[in-house]
Amino acid sequence: MNIFESIRKDHDTQRELLDQLVQTTGDTDKRDTIFKKLKKELEVHADAEERHFYKPLISDDMMQDKARHGIAEHHEIDELIEKLEDTDYDSSAWLKYAKDLKEKVEHHLEDEEHSFFQLAGKVFNQKQKEDLAKKYRSYMIENL
């Protein structure tokens, strides 16, 4: 498995959790469980991605701005998660923030999968792609 396949697998998990989250209502155990699982998934994924994907790319002139943009989007996602944490589950604002989070994360995933990955594929050779995937996956397993 290469780094792109490994990251995409986690993106699919995030999409599924986001879909489930915006289907929840009120102050329920289900909403709490899904939100906490999604929050952990997004946090660990962002850390792993920044360490084992963005960091090796940031020194490449062609990828520097893209890597910085991706990291900035991770921070925007963190801010939306904080808003959700500071809002009561049964508040009408909570679902709005959850939908904003879904939109922001899905935009970020699309950016990565449809432009960033193609450009990054030109920077890494096959061995690097596989080595990065191993490091990324190990980090995910250790921290989830």
Accessible surface in RSA format (square Angstrom, percent):
REM  Atomic radii and reference values for relative SASA: ProtOr
REM  Chains: A
REM  Algorithm: Lee & Richards
REM  Probe-radius: 1.40
REM  Slices: 20
REM RES _ NUM      All-atoms   Total-Side   Main-Chain    Non-polar    All polar
REM                ABS   REL    ABS   REL    ABS   REL    ABS   REL    ABS   REL
RES MET A   1   135.18  70.0  77.41  51.2  57.77 137.6  76.97  65.4  58.21  77.1
RES ASN A   2    27.15  18.7  25.94  25.1   1.21   2.9   0.94   2.3  26.21  25.3
RES ILE A   3     0.00   0.0   0.00   0.0   0.00   0.0   0.00   0.0   0.00   0.0
RES PHE A   4    20.22  10.1  20.22  12.5   0.00   0.0  20.22  12.3   0.00   0.0
RES GLU A   5    85.61  49.2  79.78  60.4   5.83  13.9  31.68  61.3  53.93  44.0
RES SER A   6     0.60   0.5   0.60   0.8   0.00   0.0   0.32   0.7   0.28   0.4
RES ILE A   7     0.00   0.0   0.00   0.0   0.00   0.0   0.00   0.0   0.00   0.0
RES ARG A   8    88.10  37.0  88.10  44.9   0.00   0.0  40.37  55.2  47.73  28.9
RES LYS A   9   113.21  55.2 106.91  65.6   6.30  15.0  68.16  61.3  45.06  48.0
RES ASP A  10    10.02   7.0  10.02  10.0   0.00   0.0   0.00   0.0  10.02  10.0
RES HIS A  11     0.00   0.0   0.00   0.0   0.00   0.0   0.00   0.0   0.00   0.0
RES ASP A  12    80.30  56.2  74.51  74.2   5.79  13.7  28.54  67.2  51.76  51.6
RES THR A  13    52.65  37.4  48.09  48.8   4.56  10.9  28.38  38.1  24.27  36.7
RES GLN A  14     0.99   0.6   0.99   0.7   0.00   0.0   0.00   0.0   0.99   0.8
RES ARG A  15    52.13  21.9  52.13  26.6   0.00   0.0  37.32  51.0  14.80   9.0
RES GLU A  16   105.92  60.8 101.01  76.4   4.91  11.7  30.59  59.2  75.33  61.5
RES LEU A  17     9.09   5.1   9.09   6.5   0.00   0.0   9.09   6.4   0.00   0.0
RES LEU A  18     0.00   0.0   0.00   0.0   0.00   0.0   0.00   0.0   0.00   0.0
RES ASP A  19    67.04  47.0  66.24  65.9   0.80   1.9  24.96  58.7  42.07  42.0
RES GLN A  20    67.78  37.9  63.18  46.2   4.60  11.0  29.91  63.7  37.88  28.7
RES LEU A  21     0.00   0.0   0.00   0.0   0.00   0.0   0.00   0.0   0.00   0.0
RES VAL A  22    21.07  13.9  11.03  10.0  10.04  24.2  11.03   9.6  10.04  27.2
RES GLN A  23   139.18  77.8 113.90  83.2  25.28  60.2  39.26  83.6  99.93  75.8
RES THR A  24     6.56   4.7   0.66   0.7   5.90  14.1   5.71   7.7   0.85   1.3
RES THR A  25   100.77  71.7  96.08  97.4   4.68  11.2  66.75  89.7  34.02  51.4
RES GLY A  26    28.41  35.0   0.00   N/A  28.41  35.0  21.85  60.0   6.55  14.7
RES ASP A  27   100.98  70.7  72.10  71.8  28.88  68.3  12.55  29.5  88.43  88.2
RES THR A  28    59.28  42.2  51.95  52.7   7.32  17.4  57.02  76.6   2.25   3.4
RES ASP A  29   126.61  88.7 119.80 119.2   6.80  16.1  36.04  84.8  90.57  90.3
RES LYS A  30   133.76  65.3 124.62  76.5   9.14  21.8  76.82  69.1  56.95  60.7
RES ARG A  31     5.72   2.4   5.72   2.9   0.00   0.0   0.00   0.0   5.72   3.5
RES ASP A  32    37.29  26.1  37.29  37.1   0.00   0.0   9.11  21.4  28.19  28.1
RES THR A  33    85.55  60.8  79.81  80.9   5.74  13.7  61.62  82.8  23.93  36.2
RES ILE A  34    14.26   8.1  14.01  10.4   0.25   0.6  14.26  10.3   0.00   0.0
RES PHE A  35     7.82   3.9   7.82   4.8   0.00   0.0   7.82   4.7   0.00   0.0
RES LYS A  36   123.07  60.0 117.85  72.3   5.22  12.4  76.39  68.8  46.68  49.7
RES LYS A  37   124.88  60.9 115.36  70.8   9.52  22.7  68.11  61.3  56.77  60.5
RES LEU A  38     0.57   0.3   0.57   0.4   0.00   0.0   0.57   0.4   0.00   0.0
RES LYS A  39    54.17  26.4  53.77  33.0   0.40   1.0  11.93  10.7  42.23  45.0
RES LYS A  40    97.48  47.6  96.74  59.4   0.74   1.8  52.48  47.2  45.00  47.9
RES GLU A  41    11.59   6.7  11.57   8.7   0.02   0.1   1.31   2.5  10.27   8.4
RES LEU A  42    10.76   6.0   7.54   5.4   3.21   8.1   7.79   5.5   2.96   8.0
RES GLU A  43    65.81  37.8  61.86  46.8   3.96   9.4  26.89  52.0  38.93  31.8
RES VAL A  44     8.24   5.4   7.58   6.9   0.67   1.6   8.24   7.2   0.00   0.0
RES HIS A  45     4.88   2.7   4.88   3.4   0.00   0.0   4.88   5.0   0.00   0.0
RES ALA A  46    12.14  11.2  12.14  18.7   0.00   0.0  12.14  17.1   0.00   0.0
RES ASP A  47    65.30  45.7  63.21  62.9   2.10   5.0   4.99  11.7  60.32  60.2
RES ALA A  48     0.00   0.0   0.00   0.0   0.00   0.0   0.00   0.0   0.00   0.0
RES GLU A  49     0.00   0.0   0.00   0.0   0.00   0.0   0.00   0.0   0.00   0.0
RES GLU A  50    45.04  25.9  41.23  31.2   3.81   9.1  10.78  20.9  34.26  28.0
RES ARG A  51   133.08  55.9 123.63  63.0   9.45  22.5  28.09  38.4 104.99  63.6
RES HIS A  52    35.27  19.3  35.00  24.3   0.27   0.7  26.55  27.4   8.71  10.1
RES PHE A  53     0.00   0.0   0.00   0.0   0.00   0.0   0.00   0.0   0.00   0.0
RES TYR A  54     0.57   0.3   0.57   0.3   0.00   0.0   0.00   0.0   0.57   0.7
RES LYS A  55   147.23  71.8 137.89  84.6   9.34  22.2  84.78  76.3  62.45  66.5
RES PRO A  56    49.01  35.7  24.89  22.7  24.12  87.7  37.21  30.7  11.80  73.3
RES LEU A  57     0.00   0.0   0.00   0.0   0.00   0.0   0.00   0.0   0.00   0.0
RES ILE A  58    50.03  28.5  50.03  37.3   0.00   0.0  50.03  36.0   0.00   0.0
RES SER A  59    95.85  81.0  66.24  88.4  29.60  68.2  49.26 104.9  46.59  65.3
RES ASP A  60    44.89  31.4  38.15  38.0   6.73  15.9  11.44  26.9  33.45  33.4
RES ASP A  61   137.65  96.4 112.78 112.3  24.87  58.8  39.23  92.3  98.42  98.2
RES MET A  62    94.58  49.0  68.45  45.3  26.13  62.2  52.61  44.7  41.97  55.6
RES MET A  63     0.00   0.0   0.00   0.0   0.00   0.0   0.00   0.0   0.00   0.0
RES GLN A  64    60.38  33.8  60.38  44.1   0.00   0.0   2.42   5.2  57.95  44.0
RES ASP A  65   110.25  77.2 104.47 104.0   5.78  13.7  36.12  85.0  74.13  73.9
RES LYS A  66    75.13  36.7  71.94  44.1   3.20   7.6  34.34  30.9  40.80  43.5
RES ALA A  67     0.00   0.0   0.00   0.0   0.00   0.0   0.00   0.0   0.00   0.0
RES ARG A  68   132.36  55.6 125.92  64.2   6.44  15.3  47.30  64.6  85.06  51.6
RES HIS A  69    94.31  51.5  88.64  61.6   5.67  14.5  68.78  70.9  25.53  29.7
RES GLY A  70     4.56   5.6   0.00   N/A   4.56   5.6   4.56  12.5   0.00   0.0
RES ILE A  71    42.06  23.9  42.06  31.3   0.00   0.0  42.06  30.3   0.00   0.0
RES ALA A  72    46.56  42.8  41.14  63.5   5.41  12.3  45.22  63.7   1.33   3.5
RES GLU A  73     4.54   2.6   4.54   3.4   0.00   0.0   1.62   3.1   2.92   2.4
RES HIS A  74     7.03   3.8   5.76   4.0   1.27   3.2   6.58   6.8   0.45   0.5
RES HIS A  75    99.23  54.2  98.53  68.5   0.70   1.8  70.75  72.9  28.48  33.1
RES GLU A  76    69.73  40.0  67.94  51.4   1.80   4.3  29.32  56.7  40.41  33.0
RES ILE A  77     8.75   5.0   8.75   6.5   0.00   0.0   8.75   6.3   0.00   0.0
RES ASP A  78    53.66  37.6  51.75  51.5   1.92   4.5  20.05  47.2  33.61  33.5
RES GLU A  79   110.45  63.4 107.63  81.4   2.82   6.7  38.03  73.6  72.42  59.1
RES LEU A  80    24.93  13.9  24.82  17.8   0.10   0.3  24.88  17.5   0.05   0.1
RES ILE A  81     5.48   3.1   5.48   4.1   0.00   0.0   5.48   3.9   0.00   0.0
RES GLU A  82   100.55  57.7 100.55  76.1   0.00   0.0  27.00  52.2  73.55  60.0
RES LYS A  83   101.26  49.4  97.41  59.8   3.85   9.2  57.82  52.0  43.44  46.3
RES LEU A  84     1.36   0.8   0.00   0.0   1.36   3.4   0.00   0.0   1.36   3.7
RES GLU A  85    84.59  48.6  50.78  38.4  33.81  80.5  24.94  48.2  59.65  48.7
RES ASP A  86   127.93  89.6  88.61  88.2  39.32  93.0  33.17  78.1  94.76  94.5
RES THR A  87    26.68  19.0  16.06  16.3  10.62  25.3  12.18  16.4  14.50  21.9
RES ASP A  88   104.11  72.9  95.58  95.1   8.52  20.2  15.99  37.6  88.11  87.9
RES TYR A  89    40.69  19.0  35.54  20.2   5.15  13.4  29.35  22.1  11.34  14.0
RES ASP A  90   102.16  71.6  72.90  72.6  29.26  69.2  20.62  48.5  81.54  81.3
RES SER A  91    39.62  33.5  26.68  35.6  12.94  29.8  22.86  48.7  16.75  23.5
RES SER A  92   107.27  90.6  81.56 108.8  25.71  59.2  58.07 123.7  49.19  68.9
RES ALA A  93    35.97  33.1  31.11  48.0   4.86  11.0  35.92  50.6   0.05   0.1
RES TRP A  94     0.00   0.0   0.00   0.0   0.00   0.0   0.00   0.0   0.00   0.0
RES LEU A  95    51.90  28.9  51.90  37.1   0.00   0.0  51.90  36.4   0.00   0.0
RES LYS A  96   118.97  58.0 113.98  69.9   4.99  11.9  94.43  85.0  24.54  26.1
RES TYR A  97    49.88  23.3  49.88  28.4   0.00   0.0  11.17   8.4  38.71  47.7
RES ALA A  98     0.00   0.0   0.00   0.0   0.00   0.0   0.00   0.0   0.00   0.0
RES LYS A  99   108.86  53.1 104.39  64.1   4.47  10.6  56.81  51.1  52.04  55.4
RES ASP A 100    45.54  31.9  41.44  41.2   4.11   9.7  12.45  29.3  33.10  33.0
RES LEU A 101     0.30   0.2   0.30   0.2   0.00   0.0   0.30   0.2   0.00   0.0
RES LYS A 102    43.92  21.4  43.92  26.9   0.00   0.0  17.10  15.4  26.82  28.6
RES GLU A 103   129.71  74.5 123.12  93.1   6.58  15.7  41.63  80.5  88.08  71.9
RES LYS A 104    54.32  26.5  50.76  31.1   3.55   8.5  27.02  24.3  27.30  29.1
RES VAL A 105     0.74   0.5   0.74   0.7   0.00   0.0   0.74   0.6   0.00   0.0
RES GLU A 106    47.90  27.5  47.64  36.0   0.26   0.6  17.46  33.8  30.44  24.9
RES HIS A 107    87.63  47.9  80.53  56.0   7.10  18.2  54.02  55.7  33.61  39.1
RES HIS A 108     3.88   2.1   3.88   2.7   0.00   0.0   3.40   3.5   0.48   0.6
RES LEU A 109     1.02   0.6   1.02   0.7   0.00   0.0   1.02   0.7   0.00   0.0
RES GLU A 110    78.18  44.9  77.16  58.4   1.03   2.4  39.09  75.6  39.09  31.9
RES ASP A 111    47.38  33.2  44.01  43.8   3.37   8.0  15.71  37.0  31.68  31.6
RES GLU A 112     3.47   2.0   3.47   2.6   0.00   0.0   3.47   6.7   0.00   0.0
RES GLU A 113    14.51   8.3  12.41   9.4   2.10   5.0   1.74   3.4  12.77  10.4
RES HIS A 114   123.32  67.4 101.34  70.4  21.98  56.2  72.34  74.6  50.98  59.3
RES SER A 115    42.31  35.8  38.37  51.2   3.94   9.1  35.54  75.7   6.78   9.5
RES PHE A 116     8.33   4.2   8.33   5.2   0.00   0.0   8.33   5.1   0.00   0.0
RES PHE A 117     8.43   4.2   5.67   3.5   2.76   7.2   5.86   3.6   2.57   7.4
RES GLN A 118    99.04  55.4  87.26  63.8  11.79  28.1  60.06 127.8  38.98  29.6
RES LEU A 119    47.28  26.3  47.28  33.8   0.00   0.0  47.28  33.2   0.00   0.0
RES ALA A 120     0.00   0.0   0.00   0.0   0.00   0.0   0.00   0.0   0.00   0.0
RES GLY A 121    21.59  26.6   0.00   N/A  21.59  26.6  11.49  31.5  10.09  22.6
RES LYS A 122   158.22  77.2 119.99  73.6  38.23  91.0  81.96  73.8  76.26  81.2
RES VAL A 123    43.63  28.7  16.96  15.4  26.66  64.2  21.92  19.0  21.71  58.9
RES PHE A 124    14.15   7.1   7.54   4.7   6.61  17.2   8.50   5.2   5.65  16.2
RES ASN A 125    86.74  59.8  77.21  74.6   9.52  22.9  43.41 104.5  43.33  41.9
RES GLN A 126    97.76  54.7  91.88  67.1   5.88  14.0  54.60 116.2  43.16  32.7
RES LYS A 127   139.14  67.9 134.37  82.4   4.77  11.3 109.29  98.4  29.85  31.8
RES GLN A 128    79.46  44.4  77.99  57.0   1.47   3.5  23.64  50.3  55.82  42.3
RES LYS A 129    33.50  16.3  33.50  20.6   0.00   0.0   0.77   0.7  32.74  34.9
RES GLU A 130    67.25  38.6  67.14  50.8   0.11   0.3  10.56  20.4  56.69  46.3
RES ASP A 131    44.36  31.1  43.16  43.0   1.20   2.8  15.53  36.5  28.83  28.8
RES LEU A 132    16.27   9.1  16.27  11.6   0.00   0.0  16.27  11.4   0.00   0.0
RES ALA A 133     4.37   4.0   3.62   5.6   0.74   1.7   3.93   5.5   0.43   1.1
RES LYS A 134   140.21  68.4 133.81  82.1   6.40  15.2  95.28  85.8  44.93  47.9
RES LYS A 135   114.90  56.1 108.05  66.3   6.85  16.3  64.02  57.6  50.88  54.2
RES TYR A 136     0.00   0.0   0.00   0.0   0.00   0.0   0.00   0.0   0.00   0.0
RES ARG A 137    55.80  23.4  55.80  28.4   0.00   0.0  41.92  57.3  13.88   8.4
RES SER A 138    54.50  46.1  50.48  67.4   4.02   9.3  22.33  47.5  32.18  45.1
RES TYR A 139    34.58  16.1  32.09  18.3   2.50   6.5  24.01  18.0  10.57  13.0
RES MET A 140     0.64   0.3   0.63   0.4   0.01   0.0   0.64   0.5   0.00   0.0
RES ILE A 141   125.06  71.2 105.72  78.8  19.35  46.6 110.56  79.6  14.50  39.4
RES GLU A 142   138.67  79.6 102.10  77.2  36.57  87.1  43.55  84.2  95.13  77.7
RES ASN A 143    53.62  37.0  44.29  42.8   9.34  22.5   9.82  23.6  43.80  42.3
RES LEU A 144   104.06  58.0  53.49  38.3  50.57 127.1  69.56  48.8  34.50  92.8
END  Absolute sums over single chains surface
CHAIN  1 A     7862.2       6932.4        929.8       3899.6       3962.6
END  Absolute sums over all chains
TOTAL          7862.2       6932.4        929.8       3899.6       3962.6
